[in-house]
């Protein structure tokens, strides 16, 4: 993702709360400190389809807000 961001493409990373710091640090280390993180509840593995859909419902409004912020630029 950081390579795409550094090339000027709009990107974001979806991650769960326990990985927030890691995501921010990795983005910084790889040269994309402003890479947006779309946060979802933990865990993602081992969930039922309905639970995964619930995670998506948490992510969608965040992605919509990212898109809106880009349109304002």
C-alpha positions as a Markdown table, in Angstrom:
| # | Residue | x | y | z |
|---|---|---|---|---|
| 1 | Unk | 0.0 | 0.0 | 0.0 |
| 2 | Unk | 2.7 | 2.4 | 0.8 |
| 3 | Unk | 4.2 | 2.0 | -2.7 |
| 4 | Unk | 0.8 | 2.9 | -4.2 |
| 5 | Unk | 0.5 | 5.9 | -1.9 |
| 6 | Unk | 3.9 | 7.1 | -2.7 |
| 7 | Unk | 3.0 | 7.0 | -6.4 |
| 8 | Unk | 0.1 | 9.3 | -5.7 |
| 9 | Unk | -2.7 | 6.7 | -5.8 |
| 10 | Unk | -5.4 | 6.9 | -3.1 |
| 11 | Unk | -5.0 | 4.0 | -0.7 |
| 12 | Unk | -6.0 | 3.0 | 2.8 |
| 13 | Unk | -5.3 | 0.0 | 5.0 |
| 14 | Unk | -8.0 | -1.9 | 6.8 |
| 15 | Unk | -6.9 | -3.1 | 10.2 |
| 16 | Unk | -8.2 | -4.0 | 13.7 |
| 17 | Unk | -7.4 | -2.0 | 16.8 |
| 18 | Unk | -4.6 | -4.2 | 18.1 |
| 19 | Unk | -2.7 | -3.5 | 14.9 |
| 20 | Unk | -3.2 | 0.3 | 14.8 |
| 21 | Unk | 0.2 | 1.2 | 16.1 |
| 22 | Unk | 1.9 | -1.4 | 13.8 |
| 23 | Unk | 0.0 | 0.0 | 10.8 |
| 24 | Unk | 1.0 | 3.6 | 11.6 |
| 25 | Unk | 4.6 | 2.6 | 12.2 |
| 26 | Unk | 4.8 | 0.5 | 9.1 |
| 27 | Unk | 3.3 | 3.4 | 7.0 |
| 28 | Unk | 5.9 | 5.8 | 8.5 |
| 29 | Unk | 8.8 | 3.4 | 8.0 |
| 30 | Unk | 7.9 | 2.8 | 4.4 |
| 31 | Unk | 7.5 | 6.5 | 3.6 |
| 32 | Unk | 3.7 | 7.0 | 3.7 |
| 33 | Unk | 3.1 | 8.5 | 7.2 |
| 34 | Unk | -0.3 | 9.9 | 6.2 |
| 35 | Unk | -1.7 | 6.5 | 4.9 |
| 36 | Unk | -5.2 | 6.3 | 6.2 |
| 37 | Unk | -6.2 | 3.4 | 8.5 |
| 38 | Unk | -9.7 | 2.1 | 8.3 |
| 39 | Unk | -10.3 | 0.5 | 11.7 |
| 40 | Unk | -12.5 | -2.5 | 12.2 |
| 41 | Unk | -13.2 | -4.5 | 15.4 |
| 42 | Unk | -10.8 | -7.4 | 16.2 |
| 43 | Unk | -10.6 | -10.2 | 15.4 |
| 44 | Unk | -11.3 | -10.9 | 11.7 |
| 45 | Unk | -10.1 | -14.5 | 11.5 |
| 46 | Unk | -12.5 | -17.3 | 12.4 |
| 47 | Unk | -15.6 | -15.3 | 12.1 |
| 48 | Unk | -18.9 | -16.3 | 10.5 |
| 49 | Unk | -20.0 | -14.6 | 7.3 |
| 50 | Unk | -22.5 | -12.5 | 9.3 |
| 51 | Unk | -19.7 | -11.3 | 11.6 |
| 52 | Unk | -17.5 | -10.4 | 8.6 |
| 53 | Unk | -20.3 | -8.5 | 7.1 |
| 54 | Unk | -20.6 | -6.6 | 10.4 |
| 55 | Unk | -16.9 | -5.6 | 10.1 |
| 56 | Unk | -17.6 | -4.4 | 6.6 |
| 57 | Unk | -20.5 | -2.3 | 7.9 |
| 58 | Unk | -18.0 | -0.6 | 10.3 |
| 59 | Unk | -15.5 | 0.0 | 7.5 |
| 60 | Unk | -17.8 | 1.4 | 4.8 |
| 61 | Unk | -18.6 | 4.7 | 6.5 |
| 62 | Unk | -14.9 | 5.3 | 7.1 |
| 63 | Unk | -14.2 | 4.6 | 3.4 |
| 64 | Unk | -17.0 | 7.0 | 2.4 |
| 65 | Unk | -15.5 | 9.7 | 4.6 |
| 66 | Unk | -12.1 | 9.2 | 3.0 |
| 67 | Unk | -13.6 | 9.5 | -0.5 |
| 68 | Unk | -15.5 | 12.7 | 0.6 |
| 69 | Unk | -12.3 | 14.2 | 1.9 |
| 70 | Unk | -10.6 | 13.5 | -1.4 |
| 71 | Unk | -13.4 | 15.1 | -3.4 |
| 72 | Unk | -13.0 | 18.3 | -1.3 |
| 73 | Unk | -9.3 | 18.6 | -2.3 |
